[in-house]
Amino acid sequence: MATNSALSLALPLTAVVTGPLLARALGAEGRGALVAVIAPTLFAASLVNLGLPTMCAFFGARGRRPRRTALSLAMISAAVLGGLTSVALILLAPVLLPDYRHYWSVYYGVCATLPAMLAVESLRASAQASGQYSTPIIERALAVGTRCLGVVVLFAFGALTVPTAAVATWGPGAVVVLLYTAFAIRTIRTPAPAPAPASVAVGADVSAGADRDEAQVGPMLRFAMLSWGGSVAGVLVLKLDQLMLVFLTSAAEIGYYIVAVSVSEIVVVAVVALREILTAQSASVTGPSLVMRTARLVLYGGLLVAAAGSVACPVLLPLLFGADFAHAVLPTQILLIGAVFSGVSIVLGAGLAGAGRPGLFSAAQAFGVVVTVVAMLLLAPRYGGIGAAAASSITYAATALVTILIYTRVASVACSDILRPARGDLAPFLRLARRLRAGRKEP
């Protein structure tokens, strides 16, 4: 789990390397074109996954038979929904990208990868649920390495253009698809064991009849749709602020804010990598303790990272992105704090999904969307990027508070159990440090 999160954390850290190179090679217009050809597919992938990755994580942890059924449903849905959405995005190119007509061929290629993107999300969740953590680790290592290497090499040879940059940043997905193909075939084709008596577990109402394939489909799809509501609301909480800024402030303020968002994501991206693992493991009797310990580590560890980032960004942002981006420093500092609360929400949301109650996290995220709209309308027109950063951080904090209150009711714990540091919180890290020290001593 720690290795997987560390490699996921390398993704935004890679952006710290590739971001300045892309900005210097492509310029403001080219950088905007690259975002334009990629963003619709990324946004669509978040909206049309229908909660299938969370479904694969939850039911995949319950045995080979439910894992096989969940993954089969996810693969069929990814092919159908991904294919239809890809066609829709391609047909909407004149509406979505009227000013980027000369990049439509690149956009079409990115859109065509949407079914594979949806499939990989579910495959990753199923692999983690089945305890095959090495496969996602290899995937993330390949994604980080090939993305960074491709951009650096293209920049060094003066060949970094919008089409080549799209291939370098999007191309690793093809490698990932090949990596997961063997896992999918093995999981789906492996014969399931004979039905065994159902065990009592948290969320038993969702997994009723989980030992019979035909009885699993309904609960699985219902669970996925409840999770999907939270996924859509979560995307809106994270992206609605950027969309609203287009209508509320200047282009320069938007540019500063986008840089601030990309830097602040370093705090929370490792938590996102843990989400499916937590969903699977929190379905066990030790789930609540695992979720609460992770939430505390995210809260206090995230605050330390945010404090360090706030001190460093006045020097690093102008150095990496140019003197003009000194205006992004204060929004970045504000968003770093907000990102910590977003991480806590993600952890507890995974705990609610693991308890068979994903709809409750969807409700908390929907509340966050309302807070985002109100706070953005009040702060962004007057204060620009700084106001937008404040509005987003307020949203993250409010959503975290509501999620904490909901989780305490579901898990029958007190707020202090989630927020108060415990003596054993650092034990996994201490064991890992001792293991690494012992490994270095071996000849």
Disulfide bonds with the S-S distance in Angstrom:
none
